[in-house]
């Protein structure tokens, strides 16, 4: 048995420090971790002895690889899914609206639920080891944790590209896409935390000043090379249109995207496309999360999410059997169901 707590919560100087403490599981976010973090954040928000919050992941491999999807799989047929999503999304809103500086050290794998713990913060610090992605369409889900807000904020059609394909980004690309704010090498993380903790007082400008002292240019962003093609192709008004535009590009890059999309859940892709287009028009984060809760609830009651988890995590055969199997078989009415209100849905305001 491992008696280590899943989350370490401490105060250092003027900062509250959160450490996700499951390095062997890539700091995957459990419901217990959410229940530990949320009340501490609320307490620090009104604590005059704490000026800012820093969150990091233990180990060298991951900040947080996402939610614990094995828990979701084992909770099929129960109310675990809606309970987990409600708690997670409320935490995302708390971070998004936090009144004090919230500094996320995005070091290593940062995906799904880990993005929710970081991208909503006031200061997003990416290391040279970051591996960012929103890979949900590959398990029959959709990019959630507020992705309906932050993906449409990416330049051009990068957000739609990331949401549909689950493309993975390194440091320079995360800055280019607006996912991160500054690049600080992983080897300086402890020094950065010490500098923040040792400050006499911290406000947003003070945090930014300290981060500038540690910031390093990550170099050219590979994503920029394909920016024009991304904007052309992923501006399509449907997933089918996106694929048609990719086919018209007649390039190796475009063919790679077509091959990638062919592995994703057709339903998840159609839901994601609509979600991100709608999200671009929704201003309030509470309304964003309400929409995502409805989609998540419907996914938890459907087929593809559990089939995707089975194929990727449980049996690891890499061959999910999606239902329906084609985009053409997913009707507008099918997609509509994912956006319908849910009885007894929580408030995120």
C-alpha positions in Angstrom: 0.0 0.0 0.0 1.2 3.5 -0.8 0.5 5.8 2.2 1.7 8.9 0.4 -1.0 11.5 0.0 -2.2 12.0 -3.6 -1.8 15.8 -3.2 0.6 17.7 -1.0 -0.6 21.1 0.2 1.7 23.5 1.9 2.5 27.2 2.4 6.0 28.4 1.5 6.6 32.1 2.3 3.8 34.0 0.6 2.7 31.2 -1.7 0.4 28.2 -1.4 2.0 25.2 -3.1 0.1 22.3 -4.5 2.0 19.2 -5.6 0.2 16.5 -7.5 1.8 13.5 -5.9 1.2 10.4 -8.0 4.3 10.3 -10.2 4.0 6.6 -11.1 0.5 7.3 -12.4 1.7 10.4 -14.2 -0.2 12.4 -11.5 -3.6 11.4 -13.0 -6.4 13.4 -11.4 -8.7 11.4 -9.1 -11.9 12.5 -7.5 -10.1 12.5 -4.1 -7.5 14.9 -5.5 -10.1 17.3 -6.7 -11.8 17.1 -3.3 -8.5 18.0 -1.6 -7.5 20.8 -3.9 -10.8 22.8 -4.1 -11.3 23.6 -0.4 -7.6 24.5 0.0 -7.8 26.9 -2.9 -10.9 28.5 -1.4 -9.1 28.8 2.0 -6.0 30.4 0.4 -8.2 32.8 -1.5 -9.2 34.5 1.8 -5.9 34.0 3.6 -4.0 37.3 3.9 -0.8 35.3 4.4 -1.0 33.8 0.9 -0.5 36.1 -2.1 -0.4 33.5 -4.8 -0.8 29.8 -5.5 1.7 27.5 -7.4 0.7 24.1 -8.7 3.2 21.5 -9.9 3.4 17.7 -10.5 5.7 15.3 -8.7 8.4 13.5 -10.7 10.0 14.3 -14.0 7.5 12.8 -16.4 4.2 14.6 -16.0 2.4 17.6 -14.6 -0.8 15.7 -14.9 -1.7 13.2 -17.7 -5.4 13.8 -17.3 -8.3 12.4 -15.4 -8.2 8.8 -14.1 -10.2 7.3 -17.0 -9.9 3.8 -15.5 -12.0 5.1 -12.7 -14.6 6.3 -15.2 -14.5 2.8 -16.9 -15.1 1.0 -13.6 -17.9 3.5 -12.7 -20.0 2.6 -15.7 -23.6 2.2 -14.8 -23.3 4.3 -11.7 -23.4 8.0 -11.0 -19.6 8.3 -10.8 -19.2 10.0 -14.2 -21.5 12.9 -13.5 -20.2 13.2 -9.9 -16.6 13.4 -11.2 -17.3 15.8 -14.0 -19.3 18.2 -11.7 -16.5 18.3 -9.2 -13.8 18.7 -11.8 -15.6 21.4 -13.8 -16.3 23.4 -10.6 -12.6 23.3 -9.8 -11.8 24.5 -13.3 -14.2 27.5 -12.8 -12.6 28.2 -9.4 -9.1 28.3 -11.0 -10.4 30.4 -14.0 -12.0 33.0 -11.7 -9.3 32.9 -8.9 -8.7 36.3 -7.4 -5.0 35.7 -6.7 -2.2 34.8 -9.1 -2.3 31.1 -9.9 1.0 29.8 -11.4 0.9 26.5 -13.1 4.2 24.7 -13.8 3.4 22.6 -16.8 6.3 20.2 -16.8 6.1 16.9 -18.7 2.8 15.3 -19.9 0.0 17.8 -19.6 -3.2 16.5 -21.0 -7.0 16.5 -20.5 -7.7 17.1 -16.8 -4.1 18.3 -16.3 -4.8 21.1 -18.8 -7.8 22.0 -16.7 -5.6 22.4 -13.6 -3.2 24.7 -15.5 -4.5 26.5 -18.6 -7.1 28.4 -16.5 -4.4 29.9 -14.3 -3.2 33.5 -14.6 0.4 32.4 -15.3 1.1 29.3 -17.4 4.7 28.2 -17.3 5.8 25.5 -19.7 9.0 23.6 -19.4 11.3 22.1 -22.0 9.7 18.7 -21.1 6.1 19.7 -21.7 3.9 17.4 -23.9 0.5 19.0 -24.3 -2.5 17.5 -25.9 -6.3 17.2 -25.7 -6.6 13.6 -27.0 -10.2 12.9 -26.0 -11.7 12.2 -29.5 -9.4 9.1 -29.5 -11.3 7.6 -26.6 -14.8 8.6 -27.7 -14.9 11.7 -25.5 -14.5 15.4 -26.4 -12.0 18.1 -25.3 -13.6 19.2 -22.0 -12.3 21.0 -18.8 -13.1 24.3 -20.4 -11.6 23.6 -23.8 -14.8 25.2 -25.3 -13.3 28.4 -24.0 -9.5 28.1 -24.5 -9.3 26.3 -27.8 -11.4 28.9 -29.7 -9.0 31.5 -28.2 -6.0 29.9 -30.0 -4.9 31.8 -33.1 -6.8 31.0 -36.3 -8.1 27.4 -36.4 -5.4 25.9 -34.2 -8.0 25.2 -31.5 -10.1 23.2 -33.9 -7.1 21.4 -35.2 -6.0 20.5 -31.6 -9.5 19.5 -30.5 -10.2 17.1 -33.5 -6.8 15.6 -34.0 -5.4 15.5 -30.4 -2.1 16.8 -31.8 0.8 17.0 -29.3 2.7 20.2 -28.7 6.1 20.9 -27.2 7.2 24.1 -25.5 7.5 26.5 -28.5 4.2 25.3 -29.9 2.3 25.8 -26.6 3.5 29.4 -26.6 2.6 29.9 -30.2 -0.9 28.5 -29.6 -1.5 30.6 -26.5 -1.6 27.6 -24.2 1.4 28.7 -22.2 2.7 32.2 -21.3 6.4 31.7 -20.6 9.1 29.0 -21.0 11.2 28.1 -18.0 13.6 25.1 -18.2 12.6 22.2 -15.8 15.9 22.3 -14.1 15.1 25.8 -12.8 11.6 24.9 -11.4 12.8 24.6 -7.8 14.7 27.9 -8.1 11.6 29.6 -9.5 9.4 28.3 -6.7 11.9 29.6 -4.1 12.0 33.0 -5.8 8.2 33.2 -5.7 8.1 32.0 -2.1 10.8 34.4 -1.0 9.1 37.5 -2.4 8.1 40.1 0.2 4.7 40.4 -1.5 3.2 39.1 -4.8 0.6 40.5 -7.1 0.1 39.6 -10.8 2.7 42.1 -12.0 5.2 40.9 -9.4 4.7 37.3 -10.5 5.2 38.3 -14.1 8.4 40.1 -13.3 9.9 37.1 -11.5 8.8 34.8 -14.4 10.5 37.2 -16.9 13.8 36.7 -15.0 13.6 33.0 -15.5 12.1 32.9 -19.0 14.0 31.4 -21.9 13.2 31.5 -25.6 12.0 28.0 -26.6 12.9 28.6 -30.3 10.9 28.4 -33.4 7.4 26.8 -33.2 7.0 23.9 -35.7 3.3 24.5 -35.7 3.9 27.8 -37.5 5.1 25.9 -40.6 1.6 24.5 -41.1 -0.4 27.5 -39.8 -1.8 28.5 -43.2 -2.9 25.0 -44.0 -4.5 24.6 -40.6 -6.5 27.7 -41.0 -7.6 26.7 -44.5 -8.6 23.2 -43.6 -9.9 23.4 -40.1 -12.2 26.3 -40.9 -14.6 23.8 -42.4 -18.2 24.1 -41.3 -18.4 20.4 -40.6 -16.0 17.5 -40.0 -16.7 16.2 -43.5 -15.8 19.7 -44.9 -12.5 19.6 -42.9 -11.7 16.3 -44.4 -12.5 17.5 -47.9 -10.3 20.5 -47.5 -7.5 18.3 -46.2 -7.8 16.1 -49.3 -7.7 19.1 -51.5 -4.4 20.2 -49.9 -2.7 17.1 -51.4 0.3 17.3 -49.1 2.0 14.8 -46.8 1.0 16.8 -43.8 -2.7 16.8 -44.9 -2.6 13.1 -45.5 -1.2 12.6 -42.1 -4.2 14.5 -40.6 -6.7 12.5 -42.6 -5.1 9.3 -41.3 -5.2 10.6 -37.7 -8.8 11.6 -38.0 -9.7 8.2 -39.3 -8.8 6.7 -36.0 -11.1 9.0 -33.9 -14.7 8.4 -32.9 -16.9 9.8 -35.6 -19.5 10.9 -33.0 -16.9 12.5 -30.8 -15.5 14.5 -33.7 -18.9 15.8 -34.7 -19.7 16.7 -31.1 -16.4 18.4 -30.8 -16.8 20.4 -33.9 -20.1 21.8 -32.8 -18.9 22.3 -29.2 -15.9 24.5 -30.3 -18.0 26.6 -32.7 -20.5 27.2 -30.0 -17.9 27.8 -27.3 -16.4 30.7 -29.4 -19.7 32.5 -28.9 -20.2 31.9 -25.2 -18.7 34.5 -22.9 -19.3 33.2 -19.3 -17.1 30.3 -18.1 -20.1 29.0 -16.1 -22.1 28.6 -19.3 -19.1 26.9 -21.0 -18.9 24.4 -18.2 -22.7 23.8 -18.1 -22.5 22.9 -21.8 -19.6 20.6 -21.3 -21.3 18.9 -18.3 -24.2 18.1 -20.6 -21.9 16.6 -23.2 -20.0 14.7 -20.6 -23.1 13.3 -19.1 -24.3 12.0 -22.5 -20.9 10.5 -23.2 -21.0 8.6 -19.9 -24.4 7.1 -20.9 -23.2 6.2 -24.4 -21.0 3.6 -26.1 -17.9 5.2 -27.6 -16.3 6.5 -24.4 -16.2 3.1 -22.7 -15.1 1.4 -26.0 -12.3 4.0 -26.4 -11.1 3.5 -22.8 -11.3 -0.3 -23.3 -9.2 -0.2 -26.4 -6.6 2.3 -25.1 -6.3 1.6 -21.4 -8.0 -1.7 -20.5 -7.2 -4.2 -23.3 -4.7 -1.9 -25.0 -5.5 -3.4 -28.4 -5.7 0.0 -30.0 -8.7 -1.0 -32.1 -11.8 0.7 -30.8 -15.0 -0.4 -32.5 -16.9 2.9 -32.7 -20.7 3.0 -33.0 -21.6 4.5 -35.4 -18.5 3.7 -37.5 -18.7 6.5 -40.0 -19.3 10.2 -40.0 -22.2 9.8 -42.4 -24.0 7.6 -39.9 -23.9 10.3 -37.2 -26.9 12.6 -37.8 -27.5 16.2 -36.6 -30.2 14.8 -34.3 -27.6 12.4 -32.8 -25.3 15.4 -32.1 -28.2 17.5 -30.7 -28.7 15.0 -27.9 -25.3 15.8 -26.4 -26.3 19.4 -25.9 -29.7 18.8 -24.2 -30.1 19.9 -20.6 -29.7 17.2 -18.0 -32.1 16.7 -15.1 -30.7 18.0 -11.9 -27.5 19.4 -13.5 -25.3 21.4 -11.2 -24.7 25.1 -11.3 -21.3 26.3 -12.2 -21.9 30.0 -11.5 
